């Protein structure tokens, strides 16, 4: 299959790699493969992680009869940091229509204005553009202007860990077109418009890391990171019952409950403990109590962080996803433990009805919904499309880039936000466009460049 509208979302997780292939926005295949090259969300073995990525992408390529050369990968919330950025560009003294080139130049100015050593730009989310210092607009193109300004939020990631992810994809034999912050990916599929607008909490229970992210006003206001997840629950079962981690993972999925009150008092199953030749019987309640103990610790820590920053009470409540949310009773455990309403989310497409695919599915959904401005932003950051440093012949030779720092209030908000990331439970904040109106369709030209 060769299709310019084919897109592959890649979720590089601690315990597994997930790949979702979509054709013109419709999912046509999804695959998950084990990963042993990461620990608590960090790459510790590039080769092992690359092997897992290669295995996942080759598998999904065979499944969909597709040729895959490139992907769009997710960046976890724990790596993200925000900077309020403002840029200016002199379009021309006589004034003329604003072009794509002008927009890219002002975006470049904003990104450079807050550039930091040891951090790389992931995406820039414009709040508004400013025509001649007076008129705020969402898209300035085709408007007459002498000067163009922009303000928004720049998302960055640390150079070291980001390099490791890039190297993993490269060593697997693929090219990464751009990165999508996973909170944006999840919110694009797990929350409806009202939940994004009035406030909700996404709890992503992964294999190595658990996160709680607050979405309000279509923005990510706060994120709390806990460095424990499903693999820690598996380790607990393995230690307490003296069985291998492989067996522990299987009985967790087969017989375990997040809320021990859901377990059958008469339900029992056999295990082969290490060091003995005989099987012994374990009841579901005991297993679920082991699971419940670790989950309660994780949820309590996430809840304390949310409560401390006054984000625990949201109209939309909590939406739970991630592989560990497969454990029955996780929604009631969360609701009762944190005294909030909670529900589970998983994709509902055939072949992908599993919460482990939420991020990868969100990545392709978010990418297909990108506006033309989003495309221009990624062109500046990742270097595709027309070269922003080459001025079109029709452009004025006297055009210049000016840099501006954030306003006092914006700087204070940014400082307060990033200070939270210095704690053991990291935070991240992302500004997202408020409008949910129909966006211009640029897929045809976009996918012709990248996706096969």
C-alpha positions as CSV (number, residue, x, y, z in Angstrom):
1,X,0.0,0.0,0.0
2,X,1.3,3.4,-0.9
3,X,-0.8,6.3,0.3
4,X,0.1,9.9,0.9
5,X,-2.6,10.1,3.6
6,X,-1.0,7.3,5.7
7,X,0.2,8.3,9.2
8,X,1.8,6.2,12.0
9,X,1.6,7.3,15.6
10,X,4.3,5.9,17.9
11,X,4.0,5.6,21.6
12,X,7.4,4.6,23.2
13,X,6.3,3.3,26.6
14,X,8.3,1.8,29.5
15,X,6.9,-1.7,29.2
16,X,5.6,-1.7,25.6
17,X,5.8,0.1,22.2
18,X,2.5,0.9,20.6
19,X,2.0,1.8,16.9
20,X,-1.2,2.9,15.3
21,X,-1.6,3.3,11.5
22,X,-4.3,5.6,10.1
23,X,-5.3,6.2,6.5
24,X,-7.0,9.6,6.0
25,X,-7.8,9.7,9.7
26,X,-9.3,6.2,9.9
27,X,-7.4,3.6,11.9
28,X,-6.5,0.6,9.9
29,X,-4.1,-1.2,12.3
30,X,-2.6,-1.2,15.8
31,X,0.2,-3.2,17.4
32,X,1.8,-3.4,20.8
33,X,5.1,-5.2,21.5
34,X,7.1,-5.6,24.8
35,X,9.9,-3.2,25.6
36,X,12.8,-3.9,28.0
37,X,15.0,-0.9,27.2
38,X,13.3,1.7,29.4
39,X,12.8,2.3,33.1
40,X,10.2,4.7,34.5
41,X,9.8,6.5,31.2
42,X,13.5,6.9,30.5
43,X,15.6,5.1,27.9
44,X,18.3,3.1,29.6
45,X,19.2,0.9,26.6
46,X,18.9,2.5,23.1
47,X,19.5,-0.8,21.2
48,X,16.9,-2.8,23.1
49,X,14.3,0.0,22.8
50,X,15.2,0.3,19.0
51,X,14.7,-3.4,18.6
52,X,11.2,-3.1,20.2
53,X,10.3,-0.1,18.0
54,X,11.4,-1.9,14.9
55,X,9.5,-5.0,15.9
56,X,6.3,-3.0,16.4
57,X,6.5,-1.1,13.2
58,X,7.4,-4.1,11.1
59,X,4.5,-6.0,12.6
60,X,1.9,-3.2,12.0
61,X,3.3,-2.8,8.4
62,X,2.6,-6.4,7.7
63,X,-0.8,-6.2,9.4
64,X,-1.8,-3.3,7.2
65,X,0.1,-4.1,4.1
66,X,1.7,-0.7,4.3
67,X,5.2,0.6,3.6
68,X,6.3,2.6,6.7
69,X,9.3,5.0,6.5
70,X,8.4,7.6,9.1
71,X,6.4,8.1,12.2
72,X,5.1,10.8,14.6
73,X,6.2,10.1,18.1
74,X,4.8,11.2,21.5
75,X,6.8,13.1,24.1
76,X,5.7,12.3,27.7
77,X,4.5,15.1,30.0
78,X,7.3,14.6,32.4
79,X,9.8,15.9,29.8
80,X,7.9,19.0,29.0
81,X,8.5,22.6,30.1
82,X,6.7,25.7,29.1
83,X,8.0,29.2,28.2
84,X,5.8,32.2,27.4
85,X,7.2,33.5,24.1
86,X,6.6,36.6,22.1
87,X,8.0,37.5,18.7
88,X,7.9,40.3,16.1
89,X,8.7,40.6,12.4
90,X,8.8,43.7,10.1
91,X,6.7,42.7,7.1
92,X,7.4,45.9,5.2
93,X,7.3,49.7,5.7
94,X,4.6,50.2,3.0
95,X,2.5,47.3,4.2
96,X,1.5,44.2,2.2
97,X,-0.3,40.9,2.5
98,X,1.0,38.6,5.2
99,X,2.4,35.4,3.7
100,X,3.4,31.9,5.1
101,X,7.0,33.2,5.0
102,X,6.1,36.1,7.4
103,X,4.2,33.8,9.8
104,X,7.2,31.4,9.9
105,X,9.6,34.3,10.5
106,X,7.6,35.7,13.4
107,X,7.2,32.2,14.9
108,X,11.0,31.7,14.5
109,X,11.5,35.0,16.4
110,X,9.3,33.9,19.3
111,X,11.1,30.6,19.6
112,X,14.5,32.2,19.5
113,X,13.4,34.8,22.1
114,X,13.2,32.2,24.9
115,X,15.7,29.6,23.6
116,X,17.7,27.8,26.3
117,X,20.8,25.7,26.4
118,X,20.1,22.0,26.9
119,X,16.5,22.2,25.8
120,X,14.9,21.8,22.4
121,X,11.6,23.1,21.1
122,X,8.8,20.5,20.7
123,X,6.0,22.7,19.5
124,X,4.8,26.3,19.8
125,X,1.2,27.1,20.4
126,X,0.2,30.6,19.3
127,X,-2.4,32.4,21.4
128,X,-2.8,35.2,18.9
129,X,-1.1,37.2,16.2
130,X,-0.9,41.0,16.3
131,X,-1.3,43.1,13.2
132,X,0.6,46.4,13.3
133,X,0.6,46.2,17.1
134,X,-3.1,46.7,17.4
135,X,-5.4,44.0,16.0
136,X,-5.3,40.5,17.4
137,X,-6.2,37.7,15.0
138,X,-5.9,33.9,14.9
139,X,-4.5,33.7,11.3
140,X,-2.9,36.8,9.8
141,X,-2.3,35.5,6.3
142,X,-3.8,37.5,3.4
143,X,-4.2,40.5,5.8
144,X,-2.4,43.8,5.1
145,X,0.3,44.5,7.6
146,X,3.5,46.5,8.2
147,X,4.5,44.5,11.2
148,X,3.5,41.2,12.7
149,X,3.6,40.0,16.3
150,X,2.8,36.6,17.9
151,X,2.5,35.4,21.5
152,X,2.0,31.9,22.8
153,X,3.5,29.0,24.7
154,X,6.7,27.2,23.6
155,X,7.0,23.6,24.8
156,X,10.5,22.3,25.2
157,X,12.2,19.0,26.2
158,X,15.6,18.3,27.6
159,X,18.2,17.7,24.9
160,X,19.7,14.5,26.5
161,X,16.5,12.4,26.9
162,X,15.1,13.8,23.6
163,X,18.3,12.7,21.8
164,X,17.9,9.2,23.2
165,X,14.3,9.0,21.7
166,X,15.5,10.3,18.4
167,X,18.3,7.9,18.3
168,X,16.0,5.0,19.2
169,X,13.8,5.8,16.2
170,X,16.8,6.3,13.9
171,X,18.4,3.1,14.9
172,X,15.2,1.2,14.4
173,X,15.4,2.4,10.8
174,X,12.7,5.1,10.6
175,X,12.4,8.9,10.5
176,X,10.5,10.9,13.0
177,X,8.6,13.7,11.3
178,X,7.8,15.7,14.5
179,X,6.8,15.1,18.2
180,X,3.4,15.5,19.7
181,X,3.1,16.1,23.5
182,X,1.2,13.1,24.9
183,X,-1.2,15.2,27.0
184,X,-2.4,16.9,23.8
185,X,-2.7,13.6,22.1
186,X,-4.8,12.0,24.9
187,X,-7.0,15.0,25.3
188,X,-7.8,15.1,21.6
189,X,-9.5,11.7,21.9
190,X,-10.4,11.1,25.6
191,X,-12.2,14.4,26.3
192,X,-15.1,16.0,24.6
193,X,-15.4,19.7,24.0
194,X,-17.2,20.4,27.3
195,X,-14.7,18.4,29.3
196,X,-11.8,20.3,27.8
197,X,-13.5,23.7,28.3
198,X,-14.8,23.4,31.8
199,X,-12.1,21.3,33.3
200,X,-11.2,17.6,33.6
201,X,-8.3,15.4,34.9
202,X,-6.7,12.8,32.7
203,X,-5.1,10.0,34.8
204,X,-2.8,7.9,32.6
205,X,-1.8,4.7,34.4
206,X,1.2,3.4,32.4
207,X,3.6,0.6,32.9
208,X,6.4,2.6,34.4
209,X,4.9,6.0,35.1
210,X,1.5,7.3,36.2
211,X,0.4,10.9,35.5
212,X,-2.5,13.2,36.3
213,X,-3.0,16.0,33.9
214,X,-5.5,18.9,34.3
215,X,-7.3,20.2,31.2
216,X,-9.3,23.4,31.5
217,X,-10.2,26.0,29.0
218,X,-8.6,23.7,26.4
219,X,-5.3,24.2,28.1
220,X,-3.2,21.9,30.2
221,X,-3.0,23.7,33.5
222,X,-1.1,21.2,35.6
223,X,0.5,17.7,35.5
224,X,1.6,15.5,38.4
225,X,4.0,12.7,37.7
226,X,4.4,9.5,39.8
227,X,7.3,7.2,39.0
228,X,5.4,4.0,39.7
229,X,3.0,2.1,37.5
230,X,1.8,-1.3,36.3
231,X,5.3,-2.9,36.4
232,X,5.6,-2.0,40.1
233,X,2.3,-3.8,40.7
234,X,3.6,-6.9,38.9
235,X,6.8,-6.8,41.0
236,X,4.7,-6.7,44.2
237,X,2.8,-9.8,43.1
238,X,6.0,-11.5,42.1
239,X,7.6,-10.8,45.4
240,X,4.7,-11.6,47.7
241,X,3.7,-14.8,45.9
242,X,7.3,-15.9,45.0
243,X,6.5,-16.3,41.3
244,X,8.2,-15.1,38.2
245,X,7.4,-11.6,36.9
246,X,6.0,-13.2,33.7
247,X,3.6,-15.3,35.7
248,X,2.8,-12.4,38.0
249,X,1.8,-10.2,35.0
250,X,-0.4,-12.9,33.6
251,X,-2.4,-13.6,36.8
252,X,-2.7,-9.9,37.4
253,X,-4.5,-9.6,34.1
254,X,-6.4,-12.9,34.5
255,X,-7.6,-12.7,38.1
256,X,-6.7,-9.3,39.5
257,X,-9.0,-6.4,40.5
258,X,-8.1,-2.8,41.3
259,X,-10.8,-2.7,43.9
260,X,-10.7,-5.9,46.0
261,X,-14.4,-5.6,46.8
262,X,-15.0,-6.7,43.2
263,X,-13.1,-10.0,43.7
264,X,-14.9,-13.2,44.4
265,X,-14.4,-14.6,47.9
266,X,-14.7,-18.1,46.5
267,X,-12.6,-17.6,43.4
268,X,-9.2,-19.4,43.5
269,X,-6.4,-20.1,41.1
270,X,-3.2,-22.2,41.2
271,X,0.3,-20.9,41.1
272,X,3.8,-22.4,40.9
273,X,5.9,-20.8,43.5
274,X,9.7,-20.6,42.9
275,X,11.6,-23.2,45.0
276,X,8.7,-25.7,45.3
277,X,7.4,-28.5,43.2
278,X,3.8,-28.2,44.2
279,X,1.1,-25.9,43.2
280,X,-0.7,-23.8,45.8
281,X,-4.1,-22.1,45.6
282,X,-4.5,-18.3,45.9
283,X,-7.8,-16.6,46.2
284,X,-8.8,-13.6,44.1
285,X,-9.3,-11.4,47.1
286,X,-5.7,-11.8,48.4
287,X,-4.3,-11.1,44.9
288,X,-6.5,-8.0,44.6
289,X,-5.4,-6.7,48.0
290,X,-1.8,-6.8,46.8
291,X,-2.8,-4.9,43.6
292,X,-5.0,-2.5,45.6
293,X,-2.2,-1.5,48.0
294,X,0.1,-0.2,45.3
295,X,-2.7,1.5,43.4
296,X,-3.9,3.3,46.4
297,X,-0.4,4.7,47.0
298,X,-0.1,5.9,43.5
299,X,-3.6,7.5,43.4
300,X,-3.1,9.1,46.8
301,X,0.1,10.8,45.8
302,X,-1.4,12.0,42.5
303,X,-4.4,13.3,44.5
304,X,-2.3,15.1,47.0
305,X,-0.5,17.0,44.2
306,X,-3.8,17.9,42.6
307,X,-5.3,19.0,45.9
308,X,-2.3,21.1,46.8
309,X,-2.6,23.1,43.6
310,X,-6.4,23.3,43.9
311,X,-7.1,21.2,40.8
312,X,-8.7,18.1,42.3
313,X,-12.3,19.4,41.9
314,X,-13.1,19.6,38.2
315,X,-16.6,19.6,36.6
316,X,-15.5,16.8,34.2
317,X,-14.1,14.7,37.0
318,X,-11.3,12.2,36.2
319,X,-10.9,10.2,33.0
320,X,-8.7,7.2,33.4
321,X,-6.7,5.5,30.7
322,X,-3.4,3.6,30.2
323,X,-2.7,-0.1,30.4
324,X,-3.2,-0.4,34.2
325,X,-6.7,0.9,33.8
326,X,-7.6,-2.5,32.4
327,X,-7.9,-3.7,36.0
328,X,-11.6,-3.9,36.8
329,X,-12.8,-1.5,39.5
330,X,-10.1,1.2,38.8
331,X,-12.8,3.8,38.3
332,X,-14.6,3.1,41.6
333,X,-11.3,2.9,43.4
334,X,-10.3,6.3,42.0
335,X,-13.7,7.9,42.6
336,X,-14.0,6.6,46.2
337,X,-10.4,7.3,47.1
338,X,-10.3,10.9,45.8
339,X,-14.0,11.6,46.3
340,X,-14.5,12.6,42.7
341,X,-16.4,11.2,39.8
342,X,-14.3,9.0,37.5
343,X,-14.7,7.0,34.3
344,X,-12.5,4.9,32.1
345,X,-11.5,5.7,28.5
346,X,-10.3,3.4,25.7
347,X,-10.5,3.7,21.9
348,X,-13.6,2.1,20.5
349,X,-12.2,1.2,17.0
350,X,-12.1,-2.5,16.1
351,X,-8.7,-4.0,16.8
352,X,-7.8,-1.1,19.2
353,X,-10.3,-1.5,22.0
354,X,-7.7,-1.3,24.7
355,X,-6.5,1.7,26.8
356,X,-2.8,0.9,26.0
357,X,-3.5,2.5,22.5
358,X,-4.9,5.8,23.8
359,X,-1.6,7.8,23.3
360,X,-0.7,6.3,19.9
361,X,-4.3,6.8,18.7
362,X,-4.3,10.3,20.1
363,X,-1.1,11.1,18.2
364,X,-2.6,10.3,14.8
365,X,-5.9,12.0,15.6
366,X,-4.1,15.2,16.8
367,X,-1.8,15.2,13.7
368,X,-4.7,14.9,11.3
369,X,-6.5,17.8,13.0
370,X,-3.5,20.2,12.8
371,X,-4.3,23.5,11.3
372,X,-2.2,25.3,8.6
373,X,-0.7,27.4,11.4
374,X,0.3,24.3,13.3
375,X,1.9,23.0,10.1
376,X,3.9,26.2,9.7
377,X,5.0,26.0,13.3
378,X,6.3,22.5,12.8
379,X,8.0,23.6,9.6
380,X,10.0,26.1,11.6
381,X,10.9,23.7,14.4
382,X,11.6,20.5,12.3
383,X,12.8,22.1,9.1
384,X,10.2,20.9,6.6
385,X,8.4,22.9,3.9
386,X,10.0,26.1,2.5
387,X,13.2,27.3,4.0
388,X,12.3,30.0,6.5
389,X,15.8,31.5,6.2
390,X,15.5,32.1,2.4
391,X,13.5,35.2,1.8
392,X,11.1,35.0,-1.2
393,X,12.1,37.3,-4.1
394,X,8.9,39.3,-3.6
395,X,9.7,40.0,0.0
396,X,11.3,43.3,1.1
397,X,15.1,43.1,1.6
398,X,14.8,45.4,4.6
399,X,12.7,42.9,6.6
400,X,14.1,42.3,10.1
401,X,13.4,40.0,13.0
402,X,12.9,41.5,16.5
403,X,12.8,39.6,19.8
404,X,10.7,40.4,22.8
405,X,10.5,39.1,26.3
406,X,7.3,38.1,28.0
407,X,5.2,40.5,29.9
408,X,5.5,40.6,33.7
409,X,2.3,38.7,34.4
410,X,3.2,36.1,31.8
411,X,6.7,35.7,33.3
412,X,5.2,35.3,36.8
413,X,2.8,32.6,35.6
414,X,5.6,30.8,33.8
415,X,8.0,31.0,36.8
416,X,5.3,29.6,39.2
417,X,4.5,26.8,36.8
418,X,8.1,25.7,36.1
419,X,8.9,25.9,39.8
420,X,6.5,23.0,40.3
421,X,8.7,20.8,38.0
422,X,11.6,21.0,40.4
423,X,9.7,18.7,42.9
424,X,9.6,14.9,42.7
425,X,6.2,15.1,41.1
426,X,6.8,17.1,38.0
427,X,4.3,19.5,36.4
428,X,3.7,20.6,32.9
429,X,1.4,23.2,31.4
430,X,0.4,23.6,27.8
431,X,-1.7,26.2,26.0
432,X,-4.0,24.9,23.4
433,X,-6.2,26.7,20.9
434,X,-9.6,27.5,22.2
435,X,-11.5,27.3,19.0
436,X,-13.0,24.0,17.9
437,X,-14.2,25.4,14.6
438,X,-13.5,23.7,11.3
439,X,-9.8,24.0,10.3
440,X,-8.4,24.4,6.8
441,X,-7.5,21.1,5.2
442,X,-3.8,20.9,4.4
443,X,-3.4,17.1,4.5
444,X,-2.9,16.7,0.8
445,X,0.3,18.7,0.6
446,X,1.4,17.7,4.1
447,X,1.3,14.0,3.6
448,X,2.8,14.1,0.1
449,X,5.9,15.4,1.8
450,X,6.1,12.8,4.6
451,X,3.9,9.8,4.7
452,X,3.9,6.6,2.5
